[in-house]
Amino acid sequence: MDSQPCSGLKVLIVGAGFAGLTAAIECRRRGADVILFESAKDRRQLGDIISFGSNSGRIFRRWPGVEEALDPICHHSDGLDFRAFDDDFLIRQIWDSEEAWGKRFNGHRGEIHGIVWNHAVSIGVEIRLSSKVSEYFETDTEAGVVVHGEKISGDCVLAGDGVRSTARTIVLGFEDKPKSSGYAVYRSWMSTEPLKKDPLTAWLADPSKDLHVGWLGPDVHFLVATLQNGTACSWVLTHKDEADVEESWSAPGYVEDAIKTVEGWTPIVHAIIRATPEDRLVDWKLVFRDPLPTWVSPKARIALIGDAAHPFLPTSIQGASQSMEDGVTAAVCLELAGKSKVPEAIRAYEKIRYERVHAVQQTGVTNRDNWHKADFDQVKKNPESVKLPRQPWILNFDCQQHAYDVYAETVKSLQAGSDVPQSRAAL
């Protein structure tokens, strides 16, 4: 990698989520020296189902061996069955029209994360565990972090430290707190063994095919997916919740509390929830932050990526994908700018990504409201109305090629002092 375009560049990355790992892999692919700081003491197999659209699927497929490792653990159904809360069938949404756009990868967050982590290590990304960043700093010539009292410097810092990001403070100049979205999610990843014991749910444990079913009701939706030859099941139950996010963001869930949110629903939904081991149930508050005016520090050597810059609602089905697009775009910008023009690269990264990200973020609200605020008498007359919008401008998109295509134009506009964002048409 000494002959690659980013050789001699030192990139510090904070947070080993999908934004941080993608940025690390893409910078390292281009020859940069990369150190990734992760506060956890080990790589934990946490989480449940996570979805990557075809726009991020093409990123996985560029990394040698990753697609082959992901395929056996991922979900492979060809559509999603929508049913009303009383179990009346509404409509089946088929994904075959998206095949020309690329490949989706949906599976267990921890298992997918492990494959990406191992790939990062295999290409020479240095990952430092138990390394909580306490401070960020920058000068005209460098940026860095403080970990356990040690100052570590590089050419830039990409901060992917999540929705409770401390790097946001240096970018904004003040601390902004997360806010409740008004919704929360009960989530679970479990074995299908308990489902096999009940005639109401045994059909979900089908070893011959993966299943994906959604039950929709007033201000509540319940999605179930099975995978890995019918041995694993994941479900999410989104409902109204006005709890203060300072009290709890993610906490243990309780079966009886989840049951209360679907009172009067089909017995099948109740049976799935009651079959869930309580230690496999999480109560996750959906938080958001007001859109930031900038993701870039005053000297443009520190940039926010992923949830640190733009938390997504799960109903966008794009949070992880957009985090990966951030990592790729930042790496391309650093490659094209070179070591001598790092601030130019950081500003270009923000300008290329900003409008696209915020447009995609808004789909999380519109998708949620399409289900939660629906008149179900009308839905049964027009079931097409509950289908998930699958926009080509989001899914049929190559962030790497886009960054290469618009970088020079973006830098020119920055030099001219233009703050006019790219239009939706340009995305």
Protein Blocks (a to p, Z undefined) as FASTA:
>chain_A
ZZpmkgoiacddehjafklmmmmmmmmmnopacddddfbfbdcdedjdddddfklmmmmm
mpghklmmmmmmmccbfbdcdddfkopafbdcdfklmmmnoccddddfklmmmmmmmmmm
mnopacdehiacfbdcddfkbccddeehiacddfbdcdfebjklfklmmmnopacdddde
hiacddddddfklmmmpmklmmmmcckbccddddddehiacddddeehhlaccddddddd
fbdfklpmbdcddfklmmmmmgoiafklmmmmmmpcfklcccdddddddddfbfcdfkop
accehjlloccdfklopmmmmmmmmmmmmmmmmmmnommlmmmmmmmmmmmmmmmmmmmm
mmmmmmmmmmmmpcfklmmmmmmlmpccddfklmmccfklmmmmmmmmmmmmmmnopabd
cdfklZZ
